[in-house]
C-alpha cells in the first residue's frame, strides 16, 4: 500500500476512446489519480462531476486528472457521455492497479462482506513520488481539497 513519499506504482491502462495511458509517461506533470467503485452510481457521479468542474483549474496548473475503476472502457464512454465528464477514465478490469495501490479492500454493507474499490485519491508529483494520499474519501469538497494540495506542489 503506497504512502506519501513512496514512488507511485507505474501502470499502463486503456481509457475510453481506445488509447492507453502510462503514468510514467506523464512526467514531469503532476498527476491526480482517483480510484472510485463504479461508473454511474451516486457518489462516483458526484465525484467525477466535481473533478470535471475543476478541470480548467487543474489544467491551468499543469496537473492531469485520472479516474480509475474496474469498469470497462465501454462503460466509461457511456458514463462520460451521459454526464459530460472531462476527466480521463481508465479501465483496470483485472484489478492489478487497484491491488498495487491498496484500494481493493474488503467492504461491508448490511452485514454482508464483499471485495470492492475503496474511494481513494493519490497526488503524484512530477518526480513520480506520491505527494499526498486521501483514503476513505468523502465526496463533498474533496476535488477542491485535491486541487489546493496539487497547486501547492
C-alpha positions, 0 to 999 in steps of 0.5 A: 500500500503506497504512502506519501513519499513512496514512488507511485506504482507505474501502470499502463491502462486503456481509457475510453476512446481506445488509447492507453495511458502510462503514468510514467509517461506523464512526467514531469506533470503532476498527476491526480489519480482517483480510484472510485467503485463504479461508473454511474452510481451516486457518489462516483457521479458526484465525484467525477462531476466535481473533478470535471468542474475543476478541470480548467483549474487543474489544467491551468496548473499543469496537473492531469486528472485520472479516474480509475475503476474496474469498469470497462472502457465501454462503460466509461464512454457511456458514463462520460457521455451521459454526464459530460465528464472531462476527466480521463477514465481508465479501465483496470478490469483485472484489478492489478492497479487497484491491488498495487495501490491498496484500494481493493479492500474488503467492504461491508454493507448490511452485514454482508462482506464483499471485495470492492474499490475503496474511494481513494485519491493519490497526488503524484508529483512530477518526480513520480513520488506520491505527494499526498494520499486521501483514503476513505474519501468523502465526496463533498469538497474533496476535488477542491481539497485535491486541487489546493494540495496539487497547486501547492506542489 
